[in-house]
Amino acid sequence: MRRLLLAIVGVFVGIASLAVAAGTASSPPLRARATAAAGCTPLPAGSHRLAPIDGRIAVVLHVGRRTRPGAPLVLGLPGSGQTAHDFASYTNYSALADRDGFSVAYPTATGARPSWNISGSLPGKPDDVAYLRKVIAAAVAAACADPARVGVTGVSNGGGMSARLACDASDLIAAAAPVAGGYKSLPDCRPARPVPILEIHGGADHVVPYAGSGPAGAGAVPAFLAQWRRLDGCAGRARSSSPHPGVTELRWAACRAGVVVQHDRIDDADHGWPGENDLDDVRGFASTRRTWEFLSAFRRSGG
């Protein structure tokens, strides 16, 4: 299994280089259309730059080739030091969107070495929850996506931010799937409703150690899972399985409102996106396929 090294030079790529796949990413930014409803016409298939929000780098929106109005939307959050282009490249999420008929929005965080303000209290950092709410609204409108089928995933710092959205934007998020982002500390996490959670983690992760390390928020995947089981009102023991050699899957399904808390541990995987670029589990565990299958299974209640 290839390992994704997250020490990527934190230099913003030019907007024109944010093409996620062959598409229209080099065209002028497109302003979000009215929210999807009867008769909504989505942007053409391919990659587009939405008009900048809050003065930030334009969000890349990839509309899958088979996408129809009312299809799901996935929000993909890159890790620290990464851009939207980086995340799209190593996850290959746009190719999966083409194949399965959905849209993916790729935002980039702020800073010379971009990173998300997970706690909301980092000095000099903006309110990323508020920003990503605007991103979701713009992407849903432009893709004519179903606002009740918005899922969020991300890696490392982006994975932690996806969990923060589950805490603070459960009115918009149907499910969250952080990868290498099972931070043990999500202070003041009070979702308005139960949120399905899938956490994927490498047993050999040296950046966010599986068993945790000193600073709050630096690991402890079991503590992260315990927090979400409590928040989602899960009862009983997990169902354990091994979908691949060296992979352990734990699934708690006796939770409130029919949600699920799930965890996939890849024993020998270091920090990153296990199975990067793979869309199927042919050669081993594929995080892109696994996160999409999980996110697409849920619809936000009341949506």
Residue pairs with C-beta under 8 A, 6 or more apart in sequence:
1 266
1 268
1 269
1 274
1 275
1 283
1 284
1 285
2 275
2 276
2 277
3 269
3 270
3 271
3 272
4 90
4 155
4 271
4 272
4 273
4 276
5 272
6 79
6 80
6 81
6 82
6 155
6 156
6 207
6 271
6 272
7 81
8 81
8 82
8 86
9 81
10 80
10 81
10 111
10 112
10 113
10 114
11 112
12 57
12 83
12 108
12 112
12 114
13 83
13 85
15 49
15 57
15 58
16 25
16 26
17 85
18 25
18 49
18 57
18 58
18 60
18 83
18 84
18 85
18 106
19 25
19 26
19 47
19 60
19 85
20 47
20 60
20 62
20 84
20 85
20 88
20 94
20 104
20 106
21 46
21 47
21 62
21 88
21 94
21 95
21 98
22 46
22 47
23 45
23 46
23 47
23 48
23 62
24 44
24 46
24 47
24 48
25 46
25 47
25 48
25 49
25 60
27 48
27 49
28 49
29 49
29 50
29 51
29 52
29 58
30 43
30 48
30 49
30 50
30 51
30 142
31 50
31 51
32 50
32 51
32 137
32 138
32 139
32 141
32 142
33 40
33 41
33 43
33 141
33 142
33 144
34 40
34 141
35 137
35 140
35 141
35 147
36 42
36 69
36 70
36 140
36 141
36 143
36 144
36 145
36 146
36 147
40 69
40 144
41 69
41 144
42 63
42 67
42 68
42 69
42 103
42 142
42 143
42 144
42 145
43 61
43 63
43 142
43 143
44 63
45 63
45 64
45 65
45 67
45 98
46 62
46 63
47 60
47 61
47 62
47 63
47 94
48 60
48 61
48 62
48 63
48 142
49 58
49 59
49 60
49 61
50 58
50 59
50 60
50 61
50 105
50 138
50 139
50 142
51 58
51 138
52 58
53 59
53 131
53 134
53 135
53 138
54 126
54 131
54 134
56 107
56 108
56 110
56 131
57 83
57 84
57 107
57 108
59 84
59 105
59 106
59 107
59 108
59 135
59 138
59 139
60 84
60 85
60 88
60 105
60 106
61 103
61 104
61 105
61 106
61 139
61 142
61 143
62 88
62 93
62 94
62 97
62 103
62 104
62 105
62 106
63 97
63 103
63 142
63 143
64 71
64 94
64 97
64 98
64 99
64 100
64 101
64 102
64 103
64 104
65 98
65 101
66 98
66 99
66 100
66 101
67 97
67 101
67 102
67 103
67 143
68 101
69 144
70 144
70 145
70 146
71 101
71 102
71 103
71 143
71 144
71 145
71 146
71 149
72 102
72 103
72 145
72 146
72 149
72 150
72 151
72 295
72 296
73 102
73 103
73 104
73 105
73 136
73 139
73 140
73 143
73 145
73 146
73 149
73 150
73 151
74 93
74 97
74 102
74 103
74 104
74 105
74 150
74 151
74 152
74 153
74 292
74 295
75 104
75 105
75 107
75 132
75 135
75 136
75 139
75 150
75 151
75 152
75 153
75 154
75 162
75 165
76 84
76 87
76 88
76 91
76 93
76 104
76 105
76 106
76 152
76 153
76 154
76 158
77 87
77 107
77 109
77 116
77 152
77 153
77 154
77 155
77 158
77 159
77 161
77 162
78 84
78 86
78 87
78 106
78 108
78 109
78 114
78 154
78 155
78 158
79 87
79 154
79 155
79 156
79 157
79 158
79 159
79 180
80 109
80 113
80 114
80 115
80 116
80 156
80 157
80 158
81 113
81 114
81 115
82 108
82 114
82 155
82 158
83 108
83 114
84 106
84 107
84 108
85 106
87 93
87 106
87 154
87 155
87 158
88 94
88 104
88 106
90 273
90 276
90 277
91 155
91 273
91 276
91 277
91 287
91 288
92 276
92 277
92 278
92 279
92 288
93 104
93 288
93 292
94 104
95 279
96 279
96 288
96 289
96 292
97 103
97 104
99 279
100 292
100 296
102 145
102 292
102 296
103 139
103 143
103 145
105 135
105 136
105 139
105 143
107 131
107 132
107 135
108 114
109 115
109 116
109 117
109 128
109 157
109 158
109 161
110 125
110 126
111 125
115 125
115 157
116 128
116 154
116 157
116 158
116 160
116 161
116 164
117 125
117 126
117 127
117 128
118 128
118 157
118 160
118 161
118 163
118 164
118 183
118 217
119 164
119 187
119 217
120 127
120 128
120 129
120 164
128 161
128 164
129 164
129 165
129 168
129 169
132 161
132 165
132 169
133 169
133 172
136 150
136 169
136 172
139 145
140 146
140 147
140 150
146 299
146 303
147 172
147 300
147 303
148 174
148 299
148 300
148 302
148 303
149 174
149 296
149 298
149 299
149 300
149 303
150 172
150 173
150 174
150 300
151 173
151 174
151 175
151 176
151 177
151 291
151 294
151 295
151 296
151 298
152 162
152 165
152 166
152 173
152 175
152 176
152 177
152 295
153 159
153 162
153 176
153 177
153 178
153 179
153 291
153 295
154 160
154 161
154 162
154 178
154 179
154 181
155 178
155 179
155 180
155 181
155 272
155 273
156 179
156 180
156 181
156 207
156 208
156 271
156 272
157 181
158 178
158 181
159 178
159 179
159 180
159 181
159 182
159 199
160 178
160 181
160 183
160 217
161 181
162 176
162 177
162 178
162 181
163 176
163 178
163 181
163 182
163 183
163 186
163 197
163 224
164 186
164 189
165 172
165 173
165 176
166 173
166 175
166 176
166 191
166 195
166 197
167 186
167 188
167 189
167 190
167 191
168 189
168 191
170 191
170 192
170 193
170 195
171 192
171 193
171 300
172 300
173 195
173 300
174 196
174 295
174 298
174 299
174 300
174 303
175 195
175 196
175 197
175 198
175 259
175 294
175 295
175 297
175 298
176 195
176 196
176 197
176 198
176 295
177 197
177 198
177 199
177 200
177 290
177 291
177 294
177 295
178 197
178 198
178 199
178 200
179 199
179 200
179 201
179 273
179 274
179 287
179 291
180 200
180 201
180 202
180 205
180 207
180 208
180 271
180 272
180 273
181 199
181 208
182 199
182 201
182 208
182 219
182 220
182 221
182 224
182 225
183 208
183 217
183 218
183 219
183 224
184 212
184 216
184 217
184 218
184 219
184 220
184 221
184 223
184 224
184 227
185 216
185 217
186 224
186 227
189 227
189 231
191 231
193 257
193 301
193 302
194 231
194 232
194 233
194 255
194 256
194 257
194 259
195 228
195 231
195 232
195 259
196 232
196 259
196 260
196 261
196 262
196 294
196 297
196 298
197 228
197 232
197 259
197 260
197 261
197 262
198 260
198 262
198 263
198 264
198 290
198 291
198 294
198 295
199 221
199 224
199 225
199 228
199 262
199 263
199 264
200 263
200 264
200 266
200 274
200 287
200 290
200 291
201 208
201 210
201 221
201 263
201 264
201 265
201 266
201 269
202 210
202 265
202 266
202 267
202 268
202 269
202 270
202 271
202 272
202 274
203 210
203 265
203 266
203 267
203 268
203 269
204 210
204 267
204 268
204 269
204 270
205 219
205 269
205 270
205 271
206 270
206 271
207 271
208 218
208 219
208 271
209 218
209 219
209 220
210 219
210 221
210 265
211 219
211 220
211 221
211 222
212 218
212 219
212 220
212 221
212 223
213 219
221 263
221 265
225 250
225 261
225 263
228 234
228 261
229 252
229 255
229 261
232 252
232 255
232 256
232 259
232 261
233 255
233 256
234 252
234 253
234 254
234 255
234 256
234 261
235 254
235 255
236 252
236 254
237 252
238 250
238 251
238 252
238 263
239 250
239 251
239 252
239 253
240 248
240 249
240 250
240 251
241 248
241 249
241 251
242 248
242 249
243 249
243 264
243 281
243 285
244 281
244 284
244 285
246 266
246 267
246 268
247 264
247 265
247 266
247 267
247 285
248 264
248 265
248 267
249 262
249 263
249 264
249 265
250 262
250 263
250 265
251 260
251 261
251 262
251 263
252 260
252 261
252 262
253 260
255 261
257 301
259 298
262 294
264 285
264 290
266 274
266 285
269 285
273 287
273 288
274 284
274 285
274 286
274 287
275 281
275 283
275 284
275 285
275 286
275 287
275 288
275 289
276 287
276 288
277 288
278 284
278 286
278 288
278 289
279 286
279 288
279 289
280 286
280 289
281 289
281 290
